[in-house]
Amino acid sequence: MQQLTEQLGKTVLYGDVALSPDSAHVAWVQSTAATTSKQTYIRETSGSAPAMIVKIPITGERTDFDPAWSPDSKMLAIFSSAGEKEQRQLWRVSADGSNPKKITNLNGYAARPRWSHDGKQIAFLYIEGAGGGGPLMAAPTTTGVIDTAIHNQRIAVLDVASGQLRQISPEDLHIYDYDWSPDDKTFVTTAAPGPGDNNWWIAQISRIDIAKGKATSIYKPSSQVAVPRWSPDGKSIAFIEGLMSDEGFHGGDLFTVSADGSDLQNHTKGRKSSVTSLFWLAPDRILFTEIIGGGGAISELTLANNSVRTIWKGAKALHAFGNFPDFAVSKDGKFAAAERSSFETPPEIWAGPINKWRQLTSNNSALSPTWGKAENLEWTNESFNIQGWLLTPAKAEAGKKHPMVVLIHGGPSSAVTPDWPAGFGMSRAIIAALSSRGYYVLMPNPRGSYGQGEEFTLANVKDFGGGDLRDTLAGVDAAIKKYPIDSNRLGVTGWSYGGFMTMWTVTQTNRFGAAVAGAGIANWQSYYGQNLIDQWMIPFFGASVYDDPAVYEKSSPIHFIKNVNAPTLVIVGERDAECPASQSYEFWHALKTLGVPTQLIIYPGEGHLFIEPKNQADRMDQTVGWFDKYLR
């Protein structure tokens, strides 16, 4: 295990990919899986010159965020700080990474810089005097009178020449995403009243007059909305709408609406995919990324006849905005840059005309998988066609059956797509570790997942743990039928919604001999009053727990706790705002009281997303050790 941890820890990771509008340069934030330092690199997209690090004069472990190119492609704006938790400031550098200049003196959380079209201003999201980063991060400790102050995330605009900073959006709105209008006079936003971590699920599309600072809602959606973008002629706005369980992990249909809120159109209704990001390239042409099944695609919508043409399709899903963006497009849409990887190939930066990319980096060339081969697995259950990925053991012995662990993804509005198993808090490393230890690993995309259209994503509403568990169990049967898997040595694990599903699974079936529940939810009724993001539950349960407690009770593992026989390890972060540690404690306490083998590990200071590499590695070791104890 130590050897695998060290190997994956050396993986160079690439994020926040940014392509200059003229496609001549690509920038990205680079790190390794075993460190928290993140630094910006720039490389020409032609020629063979190596990437150059941006030399920002910051003492300590530098952490960069969100590089953004000026419209003339001559400058790059970057947020940087001396460490993940320190105050970040906005810096400006030349296209080759030289001449760094600090251009802000901020006090508070700041993110997502975007230049105005005339290049004279830079806007960004700002919470003056307070922290931010969303509910994935560790929640601050709360004492004293609660809920007396709401620190909304606002749009701030920096005049590049003078350094003057103005906060534009109203104080009573929390801005989640935004875009400049072509004439630089108006913002389009997704926005809701604070608190921001909670109210993204009720955000509306609003316009903000920059001169007056006045916001006007132009569209109140029936579901969640994300990625609002102006048309080049300023007449319309495109966005994604769909059932989404997490801000930043987007998926849904591609809509347009006129700038005044009229003429709403769904351009991908019935399409068996989930749109994840979009670029409005011309008044009649929108480029978008999408999840299709367990893979991804880049497609182009022609508005005149509402036709879609797929330009590229592959196993990896790409997206440009939200959490962990790995894709960018030039102004004309003819050139793109992406971080590409798979279960078998480590990440590198690629660039070129879409579908004709060439590799620009080779930092991970010495890495090769020490785990098994990933195979696409498809099966049917009830009225659904289900897809998943199966990772085989690194060394499958002929004539011998192997144990299998089912890893259920979070969300539930999400999907497993191929990626090198490092990064994202080392969650992906668990599948590599299990495979290297002789396990099959099944990663299903059951109903409720992205990738098969909105009807499929909506299919677990008011039915958490119902149809999606039946889909998963049918996948277990399909895997056992096709591969030499020992049906008496099955395990189940997951994080977040996957942690709930793990808790739920061991209360509903005795097929699994061991379980590891990460950041799970034991009791939906008590959870409603404990977490900091209860608004996400309304679209999935249909009402609050106070108005319809029965729909919450029927999916709560704690009500079926006496059915559990599987030894269960419970893991959670001490300051998890999304899935509070109290939920894990409740499940563990019940198992301990009932005499079921169990253990609870609460990692100090961690939130929903583990930040400390030592905690990430220990979580992987504890998970694999638990399955080894009970399944090997």
C-alpha positions in Angstrom: 0.0 0.0 0.0 2.9 2.3 0.8 4.3 1.9 -2.6 1.0 2.7 -4.3 0.5 5.7 -2.1 3.9 7.0 -3.0 3.3 6.4 -6.7 0.0 8.1 -6.8 1.3 10.9 -4.6 3.9 11.7 -7.4 1.2 12.2 -10.0 1.3 15.7 -11.4 -2.2 17.1 -11.4 -3.5 19.8 -13.8 -6.5 22.0 -13.1 -8.1 25.4 -14.0 -7.1 25.0 -17.7 -7.2 28.4 -19.4 -6.7 28.9 -23.2 -5.8 32.4 -24.5 -8.5 33.8 -26.9 -6.0 33.7 -29.8 -5.2 30.0 -28.9 -1.4 30.8 -28.8 -1.0 30.0 -25.1 -2.5 27.7 -22.5 -2.2 28.2 -18.8 -3.0 25.8 -16.0 -2.6 25.3 -12.2 -0.2 22.4 -11.5 0.3 20.4 -8.3 1.0 16.9 -7.1 -1.4 14.5 -5.4 0.7 14.5 -2.2 1.1 18.2 -1.7 -1.2 21.3 -1.3 1.0 23.6 -3.3 -0.5 24.8 -6.6 1.4 26.9 -9.1 0.5 28.3 -12.5 2.3 27.3 -15.7 2.1 28.7 -19.2 3.0 27.1 -22.5 2.8 28.0 -26.1 0.4 25.7 -27.9 2.7 25.4 -30.9 6.3 24.4 -31.0 8.2 22.4 -28.5 9.3 24.9 -25.9 8.6 23.6 -22.3 6.0 25.1 -20.0 7.2 28.0 -17.8 6.2 28.5 -14.2 4.7 31.9 -13.4 7.1 33.5 -10.9 4.9 35.3 -8.5 7.0 36.6 -5.6 5.2 35.0 -2.7 7.0 33.5 0.2 5.9 30.0 1.4 3.9 27.3 -0.2 2.2 29.1 -3.0 -1.4 28.3 -3.9 -2.8 29.6 -7.2 -6.3 29.7 -8.4 -8.4 30.5 -11.5 -6.0 31.9 -14.2 -7.9 34.1 -16.7 -6.7 35.6 -20.0 -7.2 39.1 -21.1 -9.3 39.5 -24.3 -6.2 40.6 -26.3 -4.3 37.4 -25.0 -1.4 39.6 -23.8 -2.0 39.2 -20.0 -3.0 36.6 -17.5 -4.8 37.3 -14.2 -4.3 34.8 -11.4 -5.4 34.6 -7.8 -2.5 33.5 -5.6 -1.8 33.1 -1.9 0.9 31.8 0.5 -1.0 28.7 1.2 -4.5 27.3 0.8 -6.0 29.1 3.8 -4.1 32.5 3.5 -5.5 35.6 1.9 -5.5 35.4 -1.9 -4.7 38.4 -4.1 -5.1 39.0 -7.8 -1.9 39.2 -9.8 -1.3 40.2 -13.4 1.5 38.7 -15.5 2.5 38.9 -19.2 1.6 36.1 -21.6 5.0 34.5 -21.1 4.6 34.5 -17.3 6.9 37.4 -16.7 6.4 40.9 -15.0 4.2 39.8 -12.1 2.2 42.7 -10.5 -0.1 42.5 -7.5 -3.2 44.5 -8.4 -5.5 44.0 -5.4 -5.4 44.4 -1.6 -8.3 42.2 -0.7 -9.6 41.1 2.7 -11.9 38.1 2.2 -12.7 35.2 -0.1 -12.3 35.9 -3.9 -12.6 33.7 -7.0 -13.4 33.4 -10.7 -11.8 36.5 -12.3 -13.2 37.5 -15.7 -12.0 40.3 -17.9 -14.4 42.8 -19.5 -14.5 42.6 -23.3 -12.6 45.9 -23.6 -9.8 44.6 -21.3 -10.1 47.6 -19.0 -11.7 45.8 -16.0 -11.6 42.5 -14.2 -14.6 41.2 -12.3 -14.5 38.5 -9.7 -16.6 37.1 -6.9 -15.8 38.5 -3.5 -16.9 38.1 0.1 -15.4 41.0 1.9 -14.2 40.3 5.4 -15.3 36.7 5.4 -14.3 33.3 4.1 -16.0 31.2 1.4 -15.3 28.4 -0.9 -18.6 26.5 -0.6 -19.9 23.6 1.5 -17.1 21.2 0.3 -14.7 23.0 2.6 -14.5 22.6 6.3 -17.2 24.5 8.1 -16.1 27.3 10.5 -16.8 26.8 14.2 -20.0 28.5 15.3 -20.6 30.0 18.7 -22.7 32.7 20.2 -25.8 33.9 18.5 -26.2 32.0 15.3 -27.5 33.3 11.9 -27.2 37.0 12.8 -24.9 37.8 9.9 -24.9 36.6 6.3 -21.8 37.3 4.2 -23.0 37.3 0.6 -20.7 36.7 -2.3 -20.8 39.7 -4.5 -19.4 40.8 -7.9 -16.5 43.1 -7.5 -15.0 45.0 -10.5 -11.4 46.2 -10.6 -10.4 49.0 -12.9 -7.0 47.7 -14.2 -5.4 51.1 -14.8 -6.3 52.8 -11.5 -6.7 49.8 -9.2 -10.1 51.1 -8.0 -12.3 48.4 -6.8 -16.1 48.6 -6.7 -18.7 46.0 -5.5 -21.4 46.0 -8.0 -24.1 43.4 -7.1 -26.7 44.1 -4.4 -25.7 43.3 -0.8 -28.7 41.1 -0.3 -27.8 38.7 -3.2 -25.3 35.9 -3.2 -23.8 35.5 -6.7 -22.8 32.0 -7.8 -21.8 32.6 -11.4 -21.8 35.4 -13.8 -20.9 36.7 -17.3 -20.2 40.1 -18.8 -22.6 41.3 -21.5 -20.9 42.0 -24.9 -21.1 45.8 -24.3 -19.7 45.4 -20.7 -22.8 47.2 -19.2 -24.7 44.3 -17.7 -23.9 41.1 -15.9 -26.0 37.9 -16.1 -25.9 35.9 -13.0 -27.2 32.9 -11.1 -28.1 34.4 -7.7 -30.2 34.0 -4.6 -30.5 35.7 -1.2 -28.0 34.4 1.3 -26.8 32.2 3.0 -24.9 31.3 -0.1 -23.9 27.7 0.7 -27.5 26.8 1.2 -29.5 28.7 -1.4 -27.9 27.7 -4.7 -30.7 25.3 -5.2 -33.2 28.1 -5.4 -31.0 30.5 -7.5 -32.6 32.4 -10.4 -31.2 33.9 -13.6 -30.8 37.7 -13.0 -29.4 40.6 -14.9 -27.4 43.3 -13.0 -27.1 46.8 -14.4 -23.4 47.6 -13.7 -23.8 51.4 -13.5 -26.8 51.2 -11.1 -26.0 48.0 -9.3 -29.6 46.9 -9.7 -30.6 43.3 -10.1 -33.6 42.1 -12.1 -34.7 38.4 -12.1 -35.5 37.3 -15.6 -36.1 33.6 -15.0 -37.2 31.6 -12.1 -36.5 28.0 -12.9 -38.4 24.9 -11.9 -35.1 23.1 -11.1 -31.4 24.2 -10.7 -29.6 26.5 -13.1 -25.9 27.0 -13.8 -23.4 28.5 -16.3 -25.3 31.6 -17.6 -23.7 33.0 -20.7 -24.5 35.9 -23.0 -24.9 35.4 -26.8 -22.3 37.4 -28.8 -25.0 39.8 -30.0 -26.3 40.4 -26.4 -29.8 39.4 -27.3 -30.0 36.1 -25.5 -28.6 34.1 -22.6 -27.8 30.4 -22.5 -27.7 28.2 -19.4 -27.9 24.7 -18.0 -31.1 23.7 -16.1 -31.6 20.3 -14.5 -31.8 18.4 -11.2 -28.4 19.0 -9.6 -27.4 17.9 -6.2 -24.2 19.9 -5.9 -23.1 23.3 -7.0 -20.2 23.0 -9.3 -21.0 19.5 -10.5 -23.4 20.6 -13.3 -25.6 18.5 -15.5 -28.9 19.1 -17.3 -30.4 20.4 -20.5 -29.2 23.4 -22.5 -31.7 26.3 -22.4 -31.8 29.8 -24.0 -33.9 32.8 -23.0 -34.1 36.3 -24.4 -32.3 39.0 -22.4 -35.7 40.2 -21.2 -36.7 36.8 -19.9 -39.0 35.9 -22.8 -38.8 33.1 -25.4 -37.5 30.3 -23.1 -36.3 27.2 -25.1 -35.0 23.8 -24.1 -32.6 22.8 -26.9 -31.7 19.3 -25.7 -35.0 18.0 -24.4 -35.1 14.3 -24.6 -31.4 14.0 -25.4 -29.8 11.0 -23.6 -27.0 13.1 -22.1 -26.3 15.7 -19.4 -24.8 19.0 -20.5 -22.0 20.2 -18.2 -20.6 23.4 -19.7 -21.2 25.7 -22.7 -19.6 28.3 -24.9 -21.7 30.7 -27.0 -19.4 31.2 -30.0 -21.7 32.9 -32.5 -25.3 34.1 -32.4 -26.4 30.8 -34.0 -23.8 28.4 -32.6 -23.2 27.0 -29.1 -20.4 24.6 -28.2 -21.1 22.4 -25.2 -19.7 19.5 -23.2 -21.8 16.6 -22.0 -21.8 13.4 -20.2 -23.0 10.5 -22.3 -23.4 7.2 -20.4 -20.1 6.8 -18.6 -18.1 9.0 -21.0 -18.1 12.4 -22.4 -18.6 14.4 -25.6 -18.1 17.8 -27.1 -21.0 18.9 -29.3 -22.2 21.9 -31.3 -25.8 23.2 -31.3 -27.0 25.1 -34.4 -29.9 27.3 -33.1 -31.5 27.9 -36.5 -32.7 24.3 -36.8 -31.9 23.1 -33.3 -29.6 20.4 -34.6 -26.7 19.0 -32.6 -23.4 17.7 -34.1 -21.0 15.7 -32.0 -17.4 16.8 -32.7 -15.6 14.5 -30.2 -16.6 11.6 -28.1 -14.5 9.7 -25.6 -14.4 7.8 -22.4 -13.4 10.9 -20.3 -15.9 13.6 -19.6 -14.6 17.2 -19.9 -16.1 20.4 -18.6 -15.1 24.0 -18.4 -16.7 25.6 -15.4 -17.6 24.7 -11.8 -15.5 22.4 -9.7 -12.2 21.0 -11.1 -12.5 22.4 -14.7 -10.3 20.6 -17.2 -11.3 22.1 -20.6 -11.1 25.5 -22.4 -11.9 26.8 -25.9 -10.5 29.7 -28.0 -12.6 32.6 -28.9 -13.6 31.2 -32.3 -14.2 27.7 -30.9 -11.8 26.1 -33.4 -9.1 25.3 -30.9 -9.3 23.7 -27.4 -7.1 22.7 -24.5 -7.8 19.9 -22.0 -6.4 17.8 -19.2 -6.9 14.3 -20.5 -6.5 11.0 -18.6 -8.1 7.6 -18.2 -8.0 4.7 -15.8 -4.9 3.6 -17.7 -3.1 6.8 -18.7 -2.1 9.5 -16.3 -3.1 13.2 -16.8 -1.4 15.5 -19.3 -2.3 18.7 -21.0 -3.4 18.5 -24.7 -4.2 21.3 -27.1 -5.2 21.7 -30.8 -8.3 21.7 -33.0 -11.0 19.7 -31.2 -10.5 16.0 -31.9 -7.0 16.7 -33.3 -5.2 17.5 -30.0 -1.5 17.0 -29.4 0.1 16.3 -26.1 1.9 19.3 -24.6 3.2 17.9 -21.3 4.8 14.7 -20.2 5.3 15.1 -16.5 3.7 11.8 -15.8 5.4 9.7 -18.5 7.2 7.6 -15.9 3.9 6.5 -14.3 2.2 3.3 -15.3 -0.8 1.6 -13.7 -0.2 -1.0 -11.1 -3.9 -1.9 -11.1 -6.1 -3.8 -13.5 -7.9 -3.0 -16.6 -11.1 -0.9 -16.7 -14.0 -2.3 -18.7 -17.3 -0.9 -19.7 -20.2 -2.9 -18.2 -23.8 -2.5 -19.3 -27.0 -4.2 -18.0 -30.7 -3.7 -17.9 -33.0 -3.4 -14.9 -36.7 -2.8 -14.9 -37.2 -0.2 -17.7 -33.6 1.2 -17.6 -30.4 0.6 -19.4 -27.6 0.9 -16.8 -23.9 1.5 -17.4 -20.9 1.2 -15.1 -17.2 0.6 -15.0 -15.5 -2.5 -13.7 -11.9 -2.5 -12.7 -10.3 -5.9 -12.8 -7.7 -7.2 -10.3 -4.2 -6.3 -11.1 -3.2 -10.0 -11.1 -6.2 -12.2 -11.7 -5.3 -15.8 -11.0 -6.7 -18.4 -13.5 -9.3 -20.7 -12.0 -9.7 -18.6 -8.9 -12.6 -16.4 -7.9 -11.8 -12.9 -6.5 -13.7 -10.6 -4.1 -15.4 -7.5 -5.4 -16.1 -4.1 -3.8 -18.9 -1.9 -5.2 -18.1 1.8 -5.1 -21.2 4.0 -5.3 -20.6 7.5 -6.4 -21.8 10.7 -4.6 -24.3 13.2 -5.8 -26.6 11.5 -6.5 -26.6 13.8 -9.6 -23.2 12.8 -10.8 -21.5 10.0 -12.8 -18.4 7.8 -12.8 -16.3 8.5 -15.9 -12.7 7.3 -16.5 -9.9 9.2 -14.8 -6.5 8.4 -13.4 -7.0 7.4 -9.8 -5.3 10.3 -8.1 -6.5 13.7 -6.9 -10.0 14.9 -5.7 -9.0 14.1 -2.1 -7.5 10.8 -3.2 -11.0 9.3 -3.4 -10.2 7.8 -6.7 -7.0 6.1 -5.3 -9.2 3.7 -3.4 -10.2 1.9 -6.6 -6.5 1.5 -7.6 -5.6 0.2 -4.2 -8.4 -2.4 -4.2 -7.5 -3.6 -7.7 -3.8 -3.9 -6.8 -4.9 -6.0 -3.8 -6.8 -8.5 -5.9 -10.3 -7.1 -5.9 -12.7 -6.4 -8.7 -14.2 -2.9 -8.3 -17.7 -2.1 -9.7 -18.5 1.6 -10.2 -22.2 1.8 -11.3 -24.1 4.7 -12.7 -27.6 3.8 -11.6 -30.8 5.9 -12.0 -30.3 9.4 -10.6 -26.9 9.7 -12.3 -25.9 12.0 -15.1 -25.4 10.7 -18.6 -28.8 9.5 -19.9 -30.9 12.6 -19.9 -33.1 14.4 -17.4 -35.7 11.6 -17.1 -33.0 9.2 -15.9 -31.5 11.8 -13.5 -35.0 12.5 -12.0 -35.7 8.8 -11.6 -34.7 8.6 -7.9 -36.7 11.6 -6.7 -38.6 10.6 -3.6 -37.0 7.2 -3.9 -33.5 7.4 -2.4 -32.2 3.9 -2.1 -35.0 2.3 -4.0 -34.6 1.9 -7.7 -30.9 3.0 -7.6 -30.1 0.2 -5.2 -32.0 -2.3 -7.3 -30.0 -1.0 -10.3 -26.7 -1.5 -8.4 -27.6 -5.0 -7.2 -28.5 -5.9 -10.8 -25.1 -4.7 -11.8 -23.5 -6.9 -9.2 -25.4 -9.8 -10.7 -24.2 -8.8 -14.2 -20.6 -8.6 -13.1 -20.7 -12.0 -11.3 -22.2 -13.6 -14.4 -19.4 -12.3 -16.6 -16.3 -12.4 -14.4 -14.8 -14.8 -11.8 -16.2 -13.0 -8.8 -16.8 -14.7 -5.4 -20.4 -13.8 -4.5 -19.6 -14.7 -0.9 -16.9 -12.0 -0.7 -18.6 -8.7 -1.7 -18.0 -5.3 -0.2 -19.6 -1.9 -0.6 -18.3 1.6 -0.1 -19.0 5.2 -1.1 -18.7 8.9 0.0 -21.4 11.5 0.5 -24.5 10.1 -1.2 -22.4 7.0 -1.8 -21.8 6.9 2.0 -25.6 7.0 2.5 -26.1 4.3 -0.1 -23.5 2.2 1.8 -25.4 2.6 5.1 -28.6 2.0 3.3 -27.4 -1.1 1.4 -26.3 -3.0 4.5 -29.7 -2.4 6.1 -31.5 -3.7 3.0 -29.5 -6.8 2.0 -27.1 -9.2 3.6 -25.2 -9.9 0.3 -22.2 -7.8 1.4 -19.6 -9.1 3.8 -18.1 -5.7 4.7 -18.8 -2.0 4.2 -17.0 1.3 4.5 -19.4 4.3 4.8 -17.7 7.7 4.1 -19.5 10.9 5.0 -22.8 9.1 5.0 -26.3 10.0 6.1 -28.0 7.6 8.6 -31.2 9.5 9.3 -32.7 11.9 6.8 -35.0 13.4 9.3 -32.4 14.5 11.8 -30.0 15.3 8.9 -32.4 17.9 7.7 -31.9 20.0 10.8 -28.1 19.3 11.1 -26.6 20.1 7.8 -25.9 23.6 6.4 -27.4 22.9 2.9 -30.9 21.7 3.5 -32.3 23.5 0.4 -30.8 20.7 -1.7 -33.2 18.2 -0.3 -36.4 19.9 -1.4 -36.1 19.0 -5.2 -35.4 15.4 -4.2 -37.9 14.9 -1.4 -40.6 17.3 -2.7 -41.1 19.1 0.6 -39.3 19.9 3.9 -39.1 17.2 6.6 -41.6 19.2 8.6 -44.2 19.1 5.9 -43.6 15.4 4.8 -41.6 13.5 7.3 -42.7 10.1 5.9 -40.8 10.5 2.7 -37.6 11.1 4.7 -38.2 8.3 7.1 -38.7 5.6 4.5 -35.1 6.1 3.1 -33.4 6.5 6.5 -31.0 3.6 7.2 -31.3 4.1 11.0 -34.9 2.8 10.9 -33.7 -0.6 9.5 -30.5 -0.7 11.6 -31.3 -4.1 13.2 -31.0 -5.7 9.8 -27.2 -5.0 9.6 -24.8 -7.9 9.8 -21.9 -6.5 7.7 -18.9 -5.2 9.6 -18.9 -1.5 8.8 -16.2 1.1 9.0 -17.5 4.7 9.3 -15.3 7.6 8.2 -16.1 11.4 8.2 -14.4 14.8 8.5 -14.8 16.6 11.8 -16.2 19.8 10.2 -18.2 18.4 7.3 -20.9 20.9 6.4 -22.7 18.7 3.8 -22.8 15.4 5.8 -22.2 16.3 9.4 -20.1 13.9 11.6 -23.1 13.5 13.9 -24.8 11.3 11.2 -21.8 9.0 11.1 -21.7 8.9 14.9 -25.4 7.9 15.0 -24.9 5.0 12.6 -21.7 3.8 14.3 -23.3 4.1 17.8 -26.2 2.0 16.7 -24.0 -0.8 15.2 -21.8 -0.8 18.3 -24.9 -1.1 20.6 -26.2 -4.0 18.5 -22.9 -5.8 18.5 -22.1 -5.4 14.8 -18.3 -5.1 14.2 -17.7 -1.4 13.5 -15.2 1.4 13.9 -15.6 5.2 13.6 -12.8 7.5 12.4 -13.3 11.3 12.5 -10.5 13.2 10.8 -9.7 16.5 12.6 -10.3 19.7 10.8 -11.5 18.1 7.6 -14.6 19.1 5.7 -16.5 17.1 3.1 -13.5 17.3 0.8 -10.3 16.1 2.6 -7.4 18.6 2.1 -4.5 17.2 4.1 -2.6 14.6 2.0 -1.8 12.5 5.2 -5.5 12.2 5.9 -6.3 11.3 2.3 -3.7 8.5 2.4 -4.8 7.3 5.8 -8.4 7.1 4.6 -7.4 4.9 1.7 -5.3 2.7 4.0 -8.1 2.3 6.5 -10.6 1.5 3.8 -8.5 -1.2 2.1 -7.4 -2.6 5.4 -11.0 -3.0 6.5 -11.9 -4.9 3.3 -8.8 -7.0 3.6 -9.7 -8.0 7.1 -13.2 -9.2 6.3 -13.1 -10.2 2.6 -9.6 -11.6 2.0 
